[in-house]
């Protein structure tokens, strides 16, 4: 995470990532979503001036409101498909760095709303990059896509950045298309000296406190267990690359730091997947979450034979990020699930402060990451 000298006790959050984000103006699209909220708060902790552009939060509760981010950052509501408003916002904000997370992020919803999924994830990405191209302040632009952008042949292979893109469901296909948009616009418009550094990032199935989405394993489990009910689990045999939310966010920040320091050397696609062995079946992860929660149970949800297709196996190879960025996951799957279960358990107690609890988890993660860097050097 950048600075490594000094003891853990001396570690200041703003020192992270070589202090690159301190004092910078950073625009986060999709800041009202789960990952966007975590990233926005972390950037604030790093001393950045954070602005956001997104639709209003979809769920109630939602992490954006729980953290009180509207009071901590320059928050603007808008649709990434609205190019005029997006460009005006970017001209007003004048960001140094952009993280593009605004998207339609759910596989099952993409079957119900395919046109919205494609227009948001493909046209929205093109709009974002074009607006960035016309904003001279921008030096780094990072587009966050997904591990599902690969043509998944269900072999158990861990996909690398140069593997073929594709997607059977509308969500996965839209993200593969978004990757092509990034690649083509980077090659067409961002090659000259002084141009912004444009990258894309692909992470696995992210878990963490404050995700209140429907049809996601951990939020579904947390809601059911908090209510004293059995969690209903779809596809318990499906394998996914699970990772705690701060793991890929650390990768995004590490990459953006390198893009800032050496723009042309890192303007490409990157995987940020979990540790080897963290790709586990859904049912096993449900078992581990129940154990971390301390009580409860789950059961396989009844299937009517009409459920849309979802991938059975999916894994990522992050060797490139390890070799060239020095990025590696910090937590085991079990540790990530324990952190996640603690957040949800505490959120149900009187006096819970999502801001303080989430901030503390960020600080604990940074210390754990710093300690891991020390151990690899000794």
C-alpha positions as CSV (number, residue, x, y, z in Angstrom):
1,X,0.0,0.0,0.0
2,X,2.8,2.4,-0.7
3,X,4.7,3.6,2.3
4,X,6.2,0.7,4.2
5,X,8.8,2.2,6.5
6,X,8.1,2.8,10.2
7,X,6.2,0.8,12.7
8,X,2.5,-0.1,12.7
9,X,1.9,2.3,15.6
10,X,3.3,5.2,13.4
11,X,1.0,4.3,10.5
12,X,-1.3,7.2,9.4
13,X,-4.2,6.5,7.1
14,X,-3.3,9.5,4.9
15,X,0.2,8.0,4.4
16,X,-1.4,5.0,2.6
17,X,-0.6,4.6,-1.1
18,X,2.3,7.0,-0.9
19,X,0.0,9.8,0.0
20,X,-1.1,10.1,-3.6
21,X,-4.8,10.7,-2.8
22,X,-4.2,13.3,-0.1
23,X,-5.5,16.6,-1.4
24,X,-6.5,15.2,-4.8
25,X,-10.0,15.7,-6.1
26,X,-11.5,12.2,-6.8
27,X,-14.8,11.5,-8.6
28,X,-16.5,8.2,-7.8
29,X,-19.4,7.3,-10.0
30,X,-21.8,4.9,-8.3
31,X,-20.9,6.4,-4.9
32,X,-24.4,5.6,-3.5
33,X,-23.9,1.9,-4.1
34,X,-22.3,-0.7,-1.8
35,X,-18.7,-0.7,-3.1
36,X,-18.9,3.0,-4.1
37,X,-19.8,3.9,-0.5
38,X,-16.9,1.9,1.0
39,X,-14.5,3.4,-1.6
40,X,-15.8,7.0,-1.0
41,X,-15.2,6.7,2.8
42,X,-11.8,5.2,2.3
43,X,-10.8,8.0,0.0
44,X,-12.0,10.5,2.6
45,X,-9.8,8.7,5.2
46,X,-6.9,9.1,2.7
47,X,-7.4,12.8,2.7
48,X,-9.0,13.1,-0.8
49,X,-11.6,15.7,-1.8
50,X,-14.3,13.2,-2.8
51,X,-17.2,14.0,-5.3
52,X,-19.8,11.5,-6.4
53,X,-22.2,11.1,-9.3
54,X,-24.9,8.4,-9.1
55,X,-28.5,7.6,-9.0
56,X,-30.2,7.8,-5.6
57,X,-29.7,4.7,-3.4
58,X,-32.0,1.9,-4.4
59,X,-32.5,0.1,-1.1
60,X,-33.7,1.0,2.4
61,X,-31.5,0.8,4.4
62,X,-28.5,1.6,2.3
63,X,-24.8,2.1,3.2
64,X,-24.6,5.6,1.7
65,X,-27.2,6.9,4.1
66,X,-26.0,4.9,7.0
67,X,-22.5,6.4,6.6
68,X,-23.9,9.9,6.2
69,X,-21.9,10.4,3.0
70,X,-24.0,13.3,1.8
71,X,-22.4,15.3,4.6
72,X,-18.8,14.1,3.9
73,X,-18.5,14.6,0.2
74,X,-19.8,16.5,-2.8
75,X,-22.6,14.2,-3.8
76,X,-24.5,14.8,-7.0
77,X,-27.4,12.7,-8.4
78,X,-27.5,11.8,-12.0
79,X,-27.6,9.0,-14.6
80,X,-24.4,8.0,-16.4
81,X,-26.5,7.7,-19.6
82,X,-27.1,11.5,-19.4
83,X,-24.0,12.7,-21.1
84,X,-24.7,16.4,-20.8
85,X,-25.2,16.3,-17.1
86,X,-22.3,13.9,-16.6
87,X,-20.0,16.2,-18.6
88,X,-21.2,19.3,-16.7
89,X,-20.6,17.6,-13.4
90,X,-17.1,16.7,-14.4
91,X,-16.4,20.2,-15.6
92,X,-17.7,21.6,-12.3
93,X,-15.8,19.1,-10.1
94,X,-12.5,19.1,-12.2
95,X,-11.4,15.7,-10.8
96,X,-7.8,14.5,-10.8
97,X,-8.8,10.9,-10.5
98,X,-11.9,9.0,-11.5
99,X,-13.2,5.6,-10.3
100,X,-16.2,4.5,-12.4
101,X,-18.4,2.1,-10.5
102,X,-21.9,3.3,-11.7
103,X,-23.6,0.2,-13.2
104,X,-26.5,-2.1,-13.2
105,X,-24.7,-4.8,-11.1
106,X,-27.1,-7.7,-10.7
107,X,-27.2,-10.8,-13.0
108,X,-30.8,-11.8,-12.2
109,X,-32.1,-8.2,-12.8
110,X,-30.3,-8.2,-16.2
111,X,-32.7,-10.9,-17.4
112,X,-35.6,-8.7,-16.3
113,X,-34.2,-5.4,-17.6
114,X,-31.7,-6.2,-20.4
115,X,-31.9,-2.9,-22.3
116,X,-31.4,-0.9,-19.1
117,X,-28.4,-3.2,-18.3
118,X,-26.8,-2.7,-21.7
119,X,-27.4,1.0,-21.9
120,X,-26.1,1.7,-18.4
121,X,-23.1,-0.6,-18.5
122,X,-22.0,0.0,-22.1
123,X,-23.2,3.5,-23.1
124,X,-22.7,4.7,-19.5
125,X,-19.0,3.6,-19.7
126,X,-18.5,5.3,-23.1
127,X,-20.1,8.5,-21.7
128,X,-17.8,8.5,-18.7
129,X,-14.6,8.0,-20.7
130,X,-15.7,10.7,-23.3
131,X,-16.5,13.2,-20.5
132,X,-13.1,12.4,-18.9
133,X,-11.4,12.9,-22.3
134,X,-12.9,16.4,-22.5
135,X,-11.9,17.3,-18.9
136,X,-8.3,18.4,-18.9
137,X,-7.9,18.0,-15.1
138,X,-8.2,14.2,-15.3
139,X,-5.0,12.2,-15.0
140,X,-6.3,8.8,-14.0
141,X,-9.5,7.1,-15.1
142,X,-10.3,3.6,-13.8
143,X,-13.3,1.7,-15.0
144,X,-14.5,-1.1,-12.6
145,X,-16.1,-4.0,-14.4
146,X,-16.3,-7.6,-13.1
147,X,-14.9,-11.1,-13.2
148,X,-18.0,-12.1,-15.2
149,X,-16.7,-10.3,-18.3
150,X,-14.8,-13.4,-19.3
151,X,-16.2,-16.1,-21.7
152,X,-16.9,-18.6,-19.0
153,X,-16.4,-22.2,-20.2
154,X,-17.2,-23.7,-16.8
155,X,-13.9,-25.6,-16.6
156,X,-12.7,-24.3,-13.3
157,X,-10.0,-22.4,-15.0
158,X,-8.8,-19.2,-13.3
159,X,-9.1,-16.5,-16.0
160,X,-6.3,-14.1,-16.8
161,X,-6.5,-10.6,-18.2
162,X,-5.7,-11.8,-21.8
163,X,-8.4,-14.5,-21.8
164,X,-11.4,-14.1,-24.2
165,X,-14.2,-11.8,-23.1
166,X,-17.9,-12.9,-23.4
167,X,-21.1,-13.5,-21.5
168,X,-24.1,-15.7,-21.7
169,X,-26.4,-13.5,-19.5
170,X,-27.1,-9.8,-20.3
171,X,-25.1,-8.6,-17.3
172,X,-21.9,-10.5,-18.2
173,X,-22.2,-9.6,-21.8
174,X,-22.7,-5.9,-21.0
175,X,-19.5,-5.9,-18.9
176,X,-17.5,-7.6,-21.7
177,X,-18.8,-4.9,-24.0
178,X,-17.7,-2.3,-21.4
179,X,-14.2,-3.7,-21.4
180,X,-14.1,-3.4,-25.2
181,X,-15.3,0.2,-24.9
182,X,-12.4,0.9,-22.5
183,X,-9.8,-0.8,-24.7
184,X,-10.9,0.9,-27.9
185,X,-11.2,4.4,-26.5
186,X,-7.9,4.1,-24.7
187,X,-6.2,3.1,-28.0
188,X,-8.0,5.8,-30.0
189,X,-7.8,8.8,-27.7
190,X,-5.3,8.3,-24.8
191,X,-2.0,7.5,-26.4
192,X,-0.3,10.9,-26.7
193,X,2.0,12.2,-24.0
194,X,0.1,13.9,-21.2
195,X,-3.1,12.0,-21.8
196,X,-5.0,10.5,-18.9
197,X,-4.1,6.9,-17.9
198,X,-7.2,4.7,-18.5
199,X,-7.5,1.2,-16.9
200,X,-10.1,-1.4,-16.2
201,X,-10.4,-3.7,-13.2
202,X,-12.1,-7.0,-12.6
203,X,-12.9,-8.3,-9.1
204,X,-14.7,-11.4,-7.8
205,X,-17.8,-11.8,-5.7
206,X,-17.5,-9.1,-3.0
207,X,-18.8,-9.4,0.5
208,X,-18.9,-6.9,3.4
209,X,-21.2,-5.0,5.7
210,X,-23.7,-2.6,4.3
211,X,-24.7,-4.5,1.2
212,X,-28.5,-4.6,1.3
213,X,-29.1,-5.8,-2.3
214,X,-31.6,-8.5,-3.1
215,X,-30.5,-11.9,-4.6
216,X,-27.0,-11.8,-3.1
217,X,-25.9,-14.5,-0.8
218,X,-24.5,-12.6,2.2
219,X,-27.3,-9.9,2.4
220,X,-29.9,-12.6,2.0
221,X,-28.3,-14.6,4.8
222,X,-27.9,-11.6,7.1
223,X,-31.6,-10.6,6.7
224,X,-32.8,-14.1,7.4
225,X,-30.6,-14.8,10.3
226,X,-31.4,-11.5,12.0
227,X,-35.1,-12.4,11.7
228,X,-34.5,-15.9,13.1
229,X,-35.4,-17.5,9.8
230,X,-33.6,-20.1,7.7
231,X,-31.7,-18.4,4.8
232,X,-33.0,-19.5,1.4
233,X,-30.0,-20.3,-0.8
234,X,-30.0,-20.7,-4.6
235,X,-27.5,-22.9,-6.4
236,X,-25.5,-24.1,-3.3
237,X,-23.1,-26.0,-5.5
238,X,-22.1,-23.0,-7.7
239,X,-18.4,-21.9,-7.1
240,X,-17.5,-18.2,-6.9
241,X,-14.3,-16.2,-6.1
242,X,-15.3,-14.7,-2.7
243,X,-13.4,-11.7,-1.3
244,X,-13.9,-9.1,1.4
245,X,-14.8,-5.7,0.0
246,X,-11.6,-3.9,1.0
247,X,-9.5,-6.4,-0.9
248,X,-10.4,-5.3,-4.4
249,X,-10.8,-1.7,-3.3
250,X,-7.2,-1.8,-2.1
251,X,-6.3,-3.1,-5.6
252,X,-8.1,-0.2,-7.2
253,X,-6.3,2.3,-5.0
254,X,-2.9,0.6,-5.5
255,X,-3.4,0.7,-9.3
256,X,-4.6,4.3,-9.3
257,X,-1.5,5.2,-7.3
258,X,0.7,3.5,-10.0
259,X,-1.2,5.2,-12.8
260,X,-0.7,8.5,-11.2
261,X,3.1,7.9,-10.8
262,X,3.7,6.2,-14.2
263,X,0.6,6.8,-16.4
264,X,1.5,4.8,-19.5
265,X,2.9,1.7,-17.7
266,X,-0.4,0.7,-16.0
267,X,-3.1,1.7,-18.5
268,X,-4.5,-1.7,-19.1
269,X,-6.8,-4.4,-17.6
270,X,-6.2,-5.9,-14.2
271,X,-7.7,-8.8,-12.1
272,X,-8.1,-8.4,-8.3
273,X,-9.4,-11.8,-7.2
274,X,-9.2,-13.5,-3.8
275,X,-6.5,-15.8,-2.4
276,X,-6.2,-19.2,-4.0
277,X,-8.7,-21.5,-2.3
278,X,-11.2,-18.8,-1.7
279,X,-13.3,-19.9,-4.6
280,X,-15.8,-22.0,-2.8
281,X,-19.3,-23.4,-3.3
282,X,-22.2,-21.2,-2.3
283,X,-23.4,-23.7,0.3
284,X,-20.0,-23.9,2.0
285,X,-19.9,-20.1,2.2
286,X,-23.4,-20.1,3.7
287,X,-22.1,-22.6,6.3
288,X,-19.2,-20.3,7.1
289,X,-21.4,-17.3,7.4
290,X,-23.8,-19.0,9.8
291,X,-20.8,-20.1,11.9
292,X,-19.5,-16.5,11.9
293,X,-23.0,-15.2,12.8
294,X,-23.1,-17.6,15.8
295,X,-26.5,-19.2,15.2
296,X,-29.1,-20.1,12.5
297,X,-29.3,-22.3,9.5
298,X,-29.8,-22.2,5.7
299,X,-31.7,-24.4,3.3
300,X,-31.7,-24.8,-0.5
301,X,-34.4,-22.6,-2.1
302,X,-37.2,-24.4,-4.0
303,X,-36.6,-24.2,-7.7
304,X,-39.4,-24.1,-10.2
305,X,-37.3,-25.0,-13.3
306,X,-37.7,-21.5,-14.7
307,X,-34.7,-19.9,-13.0
308,X,-32.4,-18.0,-15.4
309,X,-28.9,-19.4,-16.1
310,X,-26.1,-18.4,-13.7
311,X,-22.5,-19.6,-14.0
312,X,-21.6,-22.7,-12.1
313,X,-17.9,-22.0,-11.8
314,X,-15.9,-18.8,-11.9
315,X,-12.3,-18.0,-10.8
316,X,-9.8,-15.3,-11.3
317,X,-6.0,-15.3,-11.7
318,X,-4.4,-12.3,-10.1
319,X,-0.8,-13.1,-10.6
320,X,-0.3,-10.0,-12.8
321,X,-1.4,-7.7,-10.0
322,X,0.8,-9.5,-7.5
323,X,3.9,-9.3,-9.7
324,X,3.6,-5.8,-11.1
325,X,1.7,-4.0,-8.4
326,X,2.8,-5.9,-5.3
327,X,-0.9,-6.4,-4.5
328,X,-2.1,-9.5,-2.6
329,X,-5.2,-10.3,-0.6
330,X,-4.9,-9.8,3.2
331,X,-7.8,-11.8,4.7
332,X,-8.7,-15.4,4.3
333,X,-12.3,-16.1,3.3
334,X,-13.1,-17.0,6.9
335,X,-11.7,-13.7,8.2
336,X,-13.6,-11.8,5.5
337,X,-16.8,-13.5,6.5
338,X,-16.2,-12.8,10.2
339,X,-15.7,-9.1,9.5
340,X,-18.9,-9.1,7.4
341,X,-21.0,-10.9,10.0
342,X,-19.7,-8.6,12.7
343,X,-20.9,-5.6,10.7
344,X,-24.4,-6.9,10.2
345,X,-24.7,-8.2,13.8
346,X,-23.6,-4.8,15.2
347,X,-25.9,-2.9,12.9
348,X,-28.9,-4.4,14.6
349,X,-27.9,-3.1,18.0
350,X,-29.0,0.3,19.6
351,X,-26.5,3.1,19.1
352,X,-24.7,1.5,16.2
353,X,-22.7,4.0,14.2
354,X,-22.1,2.7,10.7
355,X,-19.6,5.5,10.1
356,X,-17.4,4.7,13.0
357,X,-17.7,0.9,12.6
358,X,-16.9,1.0,8.9
359,X,-14.1,3.5,9.5
360,X,-12.6,1.2,12.1
361,X,-12.7,-1.8,9.7
362,X,-10.9,0.3,7.1
363,X,-8.2,1.2,9.6
364,X,-7.9,-2.4,10.8
365,X,-7.5,-3.6,7.2
366,X,-4.8,-1.1,6.5
367,X,-2.9,-2.1,9.6
368,X,-3.2,-5.8,8.6
369,X,-2.0,-5.0,5.1
370,X,0.9,-3.0,6.4
371,X,1.8,-5.9,8.7
372,X,1.6,-8.3,5.8
373,X,4.0,-6.1,3.8
374,X,6.5,-6.1,6.8
375,X,6.3,-9.9,7.0
376,X,7.1,-10.4,3.4
377,X,10.2,-8.2,3.7
378,X,11.6,-9.9,6.8
